[in-house]
């Protein structure tokens, strides 16, 4: 059986499982559609939360980032993991105790204002739509590889699957689908990592293999990788310099941390359990399930770039044996070339392939003089393919390759479904029922939610065809928006009983608008023009701040603006202050 057929069978079986679960757990009420009837077991909810949170950026793109950025790629790992801890400790139990369906509903009620609720909806939509673009791109990449078709066709195929099971099942169907997706995802991520670790280092656990010596050698894997990268004109893989500046690494880590803590599609998962204490248990279990993948990611990234470089340069660099002839090109390269995410160009017409850092002018001059190379001949190498291509590069069995493809799709679909539900509930529950049509029937509200979700799928799919960067970068922008708008407001709503509606509204608007303007200035893609106001390079960034990390600064603007306006306006009503105090009382036996 050829690889494409095997992959289609495995992925098709997972789709049948997802759709079957959605039909079995079809939502019949708004409570089931929004919060799964508040009847999900904490362990099951922890697993579903892990799947919801570990998106295509975690499964597909994070290890690719670490593979190419080395040390500085760790900002994504630290930020996302640390942010979940913040969410579990500072937000989840209190929001569950408040007992509402959505984050905007909490903000609207806590700040006794429909305007605050609408601004929260706008913030949620800006963040969620940006985030879901990255998921759609991840789905498209996985599908395009399996079907051996261009990215656009793969993305449309993924949209169709999301449409069927997310629109049908709502939160109830999505919860149980995400449990299945987590199981598939974690097996798909760890099984090839174990195989590759055994092959390269003889260690079963990739986490240990990363710090071990190469099989049959006295040289450590990271030491050998450092030397290889230097030999190709790149910075040492483990070097702390040459990548992100310390300022940008700090800001990106902070933006990802507080952005994670403010993600409405993850927060809403803690509304699905019966009691407040179950929300705490869910958070703990989710962290365990997340840790399995996140402790494996650094090893996957390092081993992926090692396998890639040694596929292209299988012998001593600069010698006749150190080149890969085009006629000997492995099948995995040919498959990925068909997606448009990997491309070669024989610049010196020697029938062989060279891969090195031709941006390093000194090294490029040496390579041209000594080896006759005229530029890196891998002219397109999308970072998002590294995890999916890694088992193929390593020559693992076909069923492992198919499993990884299914896992990548599961990661993207699970988060996309959660985001789409957040978008749907914001439009149908918070805007339609909460503001414009308070007397709408439950049946019509449910219909409106499904229509909103369908529209969001189409819109996100369109933007997914022309994203502003690779999946993890798009997601980082979304986290920045959440960090600048929702997280500070939620924190002030829980821990500052005298924060009033004027302060909350001003803070959200200032944080959201400043962050959006900064992203507009350097990314430009929100205008659908394909151009930005200024080049997206460090010399043009304001004070050298990368747009992906600006959300941390936006959060400071939010806090400062909210505090100033609060001091200039009257205090919240007494019953609101009492409500805030009651939410913080640590009673765990309250079923609401």
C-alpha positions, 0 to 999 in steps of 0.5 A: 500500500502506498503512503498516500493511500495509507495516510488517507485511510488513517486520517479518514478513520479519525474523521469518521470517529469525530463525526460519529461523536458529534452525531452521538453528542449533538447539542439539543439546547443552548446549555449543551451548545455553549457549556456541554450542560455543565456535566463533564468529568474533570479528567475528561475536561482536562484532556479536552482542555489540553486538546483545545489549547494545544493547537496547530501552533503547538503540534505543527509549528512550535517544534519547527520554530525551535528547529530553526530558531534554536534557543530563542524558539524557547520563548514560545515554549515558556510563554505558552506553558507559563500562561496556562499556569496563570490561567489555572491559578488566577482565572479559571476557578473564579470565572467558573464560580461566577457561573456564566456561559462566556467571557463577555457575559462575565465582563458585561455583568461584572462591570454592569454594562452592555457597552463593556460586554460589546467591547469584550465581544469585539476583543474576543472576535479580533483575537479568535479570528486571528487565532483560527487563521493559524489553525486553518493554515495548519489543517491546510498544510496537513491535508495538502501533504496527504492529498498531494495537492496545493495548500488551497485545496487542502485548506478547503478540505479541512474547512469542510470537516470542521464545518460538519462536526463543530456546527453539529455538536456544539460544546457537547460534541466538541468536548468529546471529540477533543478527548479523542483528538487528544489521544490521537494527537499525543500518540502521533507526537510521541511515537515518532519522537521515541523512534527517532530518539532511539535511532539517533541516541539509543534513548527511549525518552526523547527528553533524555535523548536530547541531552545524550550522545549520538548512537555509537559516538562520543559526541553529544547530539546538541554539540554535533548539531552546533558544529553542523550549523556553523559548518553551513554558515548558520549560528550555533543551534544552542547560541543565546545570541544571534536570534531575538534580542533579550527585550523581544524574547522577554516581551514575547514570553510575557505576551504569550503568558498573559495572552494564554491566560486570557484565551476565551475559548480555553477559559470557557472549558472551565464552565463545562464542569459541575462544580468550582472544585472540578474546575481546579481539578480540570486545570491540574489534569490539563497541565499534566496532559499538556506537559507530555507534549511540551517536554517532548517538543525541544527534542523533536525540534532539534532532531528534525533539523538534524535529520533535515541537514543530514538528508541534504548533506549526508557526507562531509560538507563541500565534498562530492559525497556531501551533496545529494543528487537530484536523481537520488532525491527521496520521495518525501521531498517530492511529496512536499514539493507538490504542496508548494511549501518546499522548493529547490533551484539548481543555481549552479547547474551541477545536478546536486543540491546545496543548503546553507546560509547564503545570507551570511556574506562571508560564508557565501563567498567562501562557499562559492570560491571553494565549493562552487556553490552559488546560493542555497538551493532550498529556496522555499522551506516552510517551518511548519512542515518540519514536524509532519515531514520529520518521520518521512525524513527519518525513514520511519514506517508508513503507519507512523507517517500517517499517524503524524498526519492524523495528529497534526490535523487533530491538533488544528481541528480541536483548537479551531472548533473551540475558537469557532464556538467562542466566536459563535457564542460571542455573536449569538449569545453575547450580541444577539441575545445579550444586547440586540434581541434579549427575547429571542427563543432558545431554538433561534439562538441555537440556530443563530449560533450555528450560522455564526459558526459557519460564517466564521469558518468561511471567513477564517478559511479565506484569511488562512490562504493569505496569512501574515506568517507561519502558524505559530507567528499568527497565533502569537499575534492572536495571543498579543491581542488577548494579552492587551485586551481581555486578560487585564480586564478579567484580572481587574474584574476579579481582584479589584472590586472598585474597578468600574465600568468606565475604567474597564471599557477604557482599558480594553479599548486602549489595549486593543487599539494600540496593539492592533495599530502596531500590528497593522503598521508592520503586518498590514494584512488586516487591510487585505492589501498585501502591504504594510505601512512600514517594513516588518524589520527590526530597524523600523520597529518602534524601540525595536519591539517585535509586533509578536511581543507588543501585546505585553506593552498593550496590557500595560496600557490597558492597566494604566488607562483603566486605573486612571479612568477609574480614579476620575469616575465614581465607584461601582455600585455596592452590590457589584463590589459585594459580588466581586468579594463573593466570587473570591470566597474559596467555597468549593461546594457551590454547584454553580 
